[in-house]
């Protein structure tokens, strides 16, 4: 794994710390750091006379104002990053006789925006100062060693004890321990560590070439884990949904697609019309309708996605009940929620969400079942079908991984030189098509699009020419007949048809150039979980075939902690 220690070489006592990215730690008489791959907003800085280093994740909104102030006092800047104002501002306060800890707290009080900061200085080489505002930050407590990171998984191989920093808190770490205090008034906060139950081995590749491939192969187990979430949490959230006059589901990217499946299931199983909104658009597209009788269900793997947190905070300010599905214990979303369900996926290192998508869908389907049972609206037969389908799904995924990998790899080879690819689905699998498109787009950099299959006649079909790859998500449900018609339309115009179908579907298989057959018989509502797996593998193999790293695609980060 490539590590980048940034520009910290002017500060004393630097050494490497394990194999996980994103950790800053101090133990005995030394402190340590190494950079986090694909963290676009992490900027180590050392360009001031006091030999101060800062790592920053987020955005400082008032940095230009502070920069002008510092330049007027003779400070020289060598970059255009907002991060660089922090060491200079600390240096300014130190020159006025302040202690380092007091200077750092005064700096934090001046900064506006969403950020997490870590600071070290040569004058106190055995100490680390850190602070958070809206961006994640967590401490790790080892045996005479202390760490800080943006995510628990960063120091999981080193310790399973974590201390969660709340909004507007600072921490001071040295070889004797840690102290937490409020940025606003310096008040001391007493907080004991929690014990993380994740297995450190799950944060390693375990013989797989990439984390993404390992995480795809973990899905039989992670779907089982998601379905084993205690029923009481589903019962509580279902009650809140039933009691609400309005229900919104918010999420970004993969979580948004899981939310689309959840909304579809809530309508079919529970008779509830839950409106799904991209979190970044919620303040314009949904907030006006929010009141104390509204429930907002937020979906986020990390629990730190800034757009999702902003939507939740805005809704909470208007009295809405906040419900959530998240994967990270102690995340900001978890703490903002009235009730949450942990999806129990374990750490996901690859930037592209795989096992978290299928686990989120499993949790949302179980939640929709619970709502239907509470409302007693006559969906018992469908509920039973979904229950049986969920029980089968882990084995179906395992069968795909055991028998379909080579088929998918060969199909991916035929797509490597494509200028564009389209994904089409109907019903609940519009969301599956959108998720397949997202995976291919972010990992292979091939411009990809996704449509409801019936909508493809309104624009997209003009792009289709000889050899244009079109991927159809086509289980044998109530949409099957219409999907056959859509396939024939594309085939007549020269499209290369790739289909994800149920095993034994000879009608669509004969119309397809390539097909992946899903074993077993799954009800329509459950198919997004299993049918997403071949699409994940397709994206993985196209990315690898083009020479890219599927774990760390360019310009992307695992948790998007800026707006």
N, C-alpha and C positions, 0 to 999 in steps of 0.2 A: 504494500500500500504506500503510495507516495505521501510523504510528509513534508510540510513546509513550515519551518520555524519562524517564518516571517523575518522581520528586521529587528530581532531582539538580541543580536550578537554583541551589542555594546554593554549589556547588563551582565553582571557577574553571575556565575554559578548556574549556567543553563545545562540541562541534560535531558535526554529523551525519556519518555514515560510510557512504556507499554506500547500496544499496537492499536488502541482505539483512538480515533480522532476527536478533537474538540475538548481536551482536558487541560486544565491548568492546575498544578498541584504544588504543595509544599510539605516537606517532611524533614525532620531532623534539622540540619542547618542549611538546607538548600531549597530552592524553588525550581519548578520546571514548567515547561510548556511545549506544545507543538500544535501546528495549525490543523484546521478541520477542512478536509477536501470538500470542494463545491460550496463553501460558505462565501458567497460573493460579497457579503457585507462585513466580513471580518478584516480589520485593517490594523495590524501591529504598527505602532509608531514610536520612534525614538529620537525625533528631531528637535530636541531642546537641550539646553546646557546641563540640566540636572540629571540627565540619563534616566529618563522615565519611559516606560513602555506601557502601551495601552492596547488591549484587544477589544474591539467594539462590534456588536451585532445589532443592527437597527438603523434608525435615522435620527439625527439631531437636527431639529427643525430650525432652531435659532442660531445655527453655527456661523452664518455670515455676519450677523450682528456682533457676536462675540469675537470673531476673527478680526473684524475692523477695529474693535476696541483694543485687542492685543497688539495688532500691527502699529497702532498709534503709540504704544508703549515700547516699541522697539523689537517685538518678537518677529522672527523671520520664519516663514512657512515654506516648505519645499514640496507640498502636495496640494491637491484640491479636494481632499477628502474631509468630511466633517469630523472624522476621528481626531485629526491632528490638533484641534483646538483643546482637547482634554489635557494632554501633557503640558501644553503651554500655559493653560489656565491654572493647573496645579502648581507649576513652577512659579507663576506670578504670586500666588498666595504663600508659597514657601518663602519667597523673597521678602514677604512682609512679616516673617517670624512665626508663621503658623506651623504646627506639627503636620506631618503627612496625613494622618487620619482626619484631622479637622479640615485640612485643605481639600481633601477628596470629597468630604461631605458637603462642603460649601459649593464645590463644582457641580455635584449632582443636583443640588437644589436650584442651580441656575439653568440647567439643561432642560429644554423642551423637546418633546417627541416620544418615540418608543424605542427603547434601547436596553441592552445589557452591556455592562462595562467590566473589564478586569484590568487592574493597574498594578504594576510592580515598579520599584525604584531602587537604584543602586545604593541609596543611603540606608534602606532597610531591606537588604537582599533576602532575608528570611521571612518576608511578609507578603501577603497578597490582599489587595482591597478589591471588592467587587460590589456591584449595585445593579438593580433592575427596575425598569419601568415599562410595563406592558410586554416586554420580551422575556423569554424564559431564562431562568438561572437557578441552578441547584448545587448544593454542596455535597461532597462525599466525605465520609469519615472512616479512615482506615486505622491501622495500628500505628499510632504516632505519625500518621500522614493525613493530609487534608487536601481536598480537591474542589475545584468549581468547574462547572460545565453548563452548556445549554441544554443538555439532555442526560438523563440518568444512564443511558446505555454507554455514554462516553467513558465513564469510569467503572462500569460494571465488572470488568475483569480484575479490578483492583480492590473494590469493596462493594458490599451489598447494603451498606448503611448510607442513607441519604437524608439531607435536611433541605426542606423546601423553603425557598425565600418567597415571601409575599410581596405584593405590589408596594413599591416605594421603600423597600428595605435595602440596607447595605450590610456587608459582612467583612470582617477583618479576620484573616487566617494567618497563623504562624505555627511554629513547631510545637507550641504548647496547646493549641486548640483553635477554636473559632468563637467569635462574638458577632451577634446580629443586633443591629440597632436601626431605628427609624431615621430616614433621611430628613424628615421635616423638623424634628426637634432633638434628635440624638438619643431618644429614649431607648433603653436596653430591652431587647426581646429575648425571652427564654424559650427555646424550642429544642426538643429532643429529636434525635434521628429516628426515621422509620426504617424498617428492614424490607428491602426489595426482594420479591420472590422469584424474579426472572433468573434463569440459569445463565451464568456467564458464557457457557459454551454456545448458547444460542446466538451470541453476538459474534461468532467466528464462522468462517466459511465451511468448516468441517469436510474438506475434501472437494467441495464444488468449486468450479472455476470462478464463479461470481456469487456475490450475496444474493442477487436477484434469482438465480437458478436455485439456490438453496431454499430461498423463501417460497418460491413456487412449489417446491417439493414438500414443504412443511404444511401445505394447505389441508391435506386430509386430517391432520391433527389439530390445526388451528380452527378449522370449522367445527370439529368436535368440541374444542374448548369453548368456542363462542356459544354453542348450544347448551353448554353445561352451566351457564351463568345462572345463579340462584333465581328461582321464579319470583321471589318476593320483589326484586327490582323491576321486573317486567310488570308485575301487578301494580306497583306504585305509579310507574310512569303511565301505564294504560289508564289508570283512574284519572290522572291529570288530563290526559288526552280526551277521555270521555266527557269530563266536566267542562272542558274548554268550549267556548263559542267559536273560536277561530284557532286553526293550527297551521303553523309554518314549519317547514323543514329547511335548514340552512346548511350549506357546506360549500367547499371549493374543490374543483378538480375531481379526483376519484371519489371523495366523500360526497360531492354533489350527485354523482352518478348513482352511488349507493342510495342516496336520498330519493332519487327518482324511483328506484325499485321499491323503497319503503313506502312512498306515497301511493304507488299503484296497489301495493298489498293492503294498505290501510283502507283504500276504497273497496277493494274486492272482498276482503275478509271482515273489515270492521265497519264499513259504511261511513267512514269519515273522509271528508275531502280535505286533505292536507296539502297545502300549496308549497311547492318546492321553489326556493329562490336562491340564486347564486349569492353567496354571502356578501361579496363586494358590492352588490346592487341592492341589498336589503333596505338600506336607509332611504333610497329613492323609490323602491318598488314594493315595499311592504310595510314600512314603519308607520305610515299614517293610519293604518288599520289596527295597530297594536294597542291593546288596553289591558286592564287587569284580568279580563276574562280570556286572554290569549295564551296559548301554549306555544313556545318556540322549542323545537327539537333540533339541536345542533349536532352535527356529525363531524368529527375531526380525529384522525389517527393520533396526531401529536398533542392535541389539546392546546396548541400554541399558535395556530394559524391566525394571523392578525386580523384578516377580514372577517373571519368567523367570530373572533372575540369582540370585534367592534359591533357586529350585528347583535351579539348577545348582550353586550353592555347597553346598547341603545334600547333594546327591547326590555331589559330589566329595569331601566330607568323609568319606563312607562308602566311598570307594574306587571309585566308578563311573567308567567311561570317558565323557568328555564330548565329544560331537560336535555340530556346529552348522551351520546355514544362516543366513547373515546378509548384509546389504548394505553394511555400513559397515566399511571398513578401519580397524583399530586400535581397534575397539569393545571394551568390557569383555568381552562374550561371546566375541569372537574370542580374547582373551587368556586366558580361562578354559578354552578348549577344547583338547583333545588334538589334534583335527583339525577343520578347518572348510572349508566350501565357500562362496565368495563368489558371490552370485546375480547380480552385475554389472548391476543395474538402473539405476545412476546415482542422483543425488539425487532424492528424492521430497519435494516441498514440501507438497503438499496433505495435510491431516491424514488423510483417508480413504485407506487403502491401495488402490491399483489395480494398477499395473504390478508392485508388489512381490508381490502375491498370485499373479498369473499366473506370474511368474518363480520364486517358491518352489515352486509346483506342478510346473513344468517340471523344476526341479532334483530334486525328490523322486521324480518319475516316472523320471528317468534313474538315480537312485540305486537305485530298486527294480529296474530292469532289470539293473543291475550285480550286485545281490544274487542275482537269479534265475540269472544266468549262472554265478556262482561256485558256487551250490548245485546247479546242473544237475538241476532237479526236473521237467523236461519241459514248460516253459512257453515253448519256443522260438517256436511259432506266435504266441502272444499277444505275446511280446516283439517280433517282427517287425512285427505290427500296430501296436503302440505306437510303434515307431521310425518307421514311415511316417506315422503320425498326427502325431507331434511335428514332423516335417519339413514337413507341410502347414499346421500351425496358424498360423504367422505370416501366411501368405497368406490364410487363412480370416479372421483378425482384420482384416486390411487390407480384405478384401471387405466385412465387416460395417460398418467405418467409412466405406467409400466409398458403400454402397448402403442402409444401414438406419437412418441417423441420423434422418431425417424420420419414419419409421414409429415409432421409439422416442419421439421428441419428442411426437408426437400421442397416443401411449399414455400418456405421462406427464401430459399435460394432463387426461386423464380421471381421473387418480388424485389430483390436487392437493387436492380437497376430501374425500377419503376419511377416515373416522374411524379406520380400521385397515386393514391389508393383510396377507395371509398368503402365504407362499412354501412350496411343496411340491415335494419331489423324492424319488427313490428311489435305492437303491444308492449309488454314489459321489457322485451329485448331491444327496444330502441335504446334503452340505457346501456345494455350490454354492448351494442354497436358503438355507442359513444365512448365507452370505456376502452374498447379495442382500438378505436381511432386514437385516443389520447396516448395509450401505451406506445403505439407505433410512431406517432408524431414525436414524442419527447425522447425516444431512444434511438430512432434511425434518422431523424431530421428529414424524413420524406413528408412533404405536404400531404396531409390526409384529411378526409372529410367524413362526416357521418350524417345520415338522414333517416327519418322514418321511411321505410321502403316505398310506401305509397306516395310520398312527397317527392321522390326522385324524379318523377316526370315533370316537375315544376322547376326546371333549371339544370340540375345536375346531369341529366341525361345528355345534354348538349356536349359534355366533355368526353363522353364515351366513344372510343375508337378501337381499332383492332389491338387486342392485347391489353387493354386497360384493366387492371385488377379490381374486381369488386367482390368484397367479402360479405356473404349473407349469413346472418345468425337465424337459423330456420328450424326450430324444434317442431314436432308434429302437433301443434296446438290449434286453436281456433283460427289462427292467422295463416295456416299452412297453405291453403288453396290460393290465397292472394299472393303469398310469397312465390309460389310456383309461377304465377303470372308475371311477377316482377323479374324473376330470373330469366324467363323467356324473352322479356323486353330487352334486357341487357345483353343476353346471348345473341339476339338478332342484330345487334349493333356492334358485335365483335368483342364484347367484354370477355376477359378471362375470369371465369366464375370460380370462386373459392367458397365452399359452403361448410358451415358447422351444423351438422345434422344428427338426428338420432340414428343409432345403429339399425340397419335394415331399411332405411328410407331410400328405396331404389329409384323412386321418381325423381327426387332432386339430385341424387348421386349421378344419374345418367345425364343430367343437364349440366353437371359441373365439370370443370377441368381438374380441380383438386377438391377433395372433401376430407373432413375429419369427422369420424363417426363416434358419437358419444354413447357409451354402453348404458344399458338400463332404461327404465321408463320413468321419467320425472314429470311431475305436474308443471304446468307452464310457469307458475309463480316462483318455482324453485330453480328453473333452468338457468337464470343469470349466473348462479354460483359456479356450476360445472362448465357452462358454455364459455365463461370468461377465461378459463384456464388455457385452452388452445390459443386464444388471442394473445394472452400474456407470453406464451412460448413463441408465437409467431413474431411478436415484437422483439423478443430477446434474440432469436436467431438472426433476424434481419440486421439488428444492431451489431452483433458479433461478426456477421458475415461482411459487413461494411467496414470493419476494423475499429468500431467504437467501443467505449467502456459503458455497458448498460447500467452499472452501479452508480456512476456519477456523470450523467449527461450534462453537456455544457449549459451554463447559465441557470441551472436549476439547483434548488436546495431542498432538503427533506422537509423542513418546516419553514414555511414562508412567513417570517415574523415581521415583515414590513407591509405597508399598504400598497 
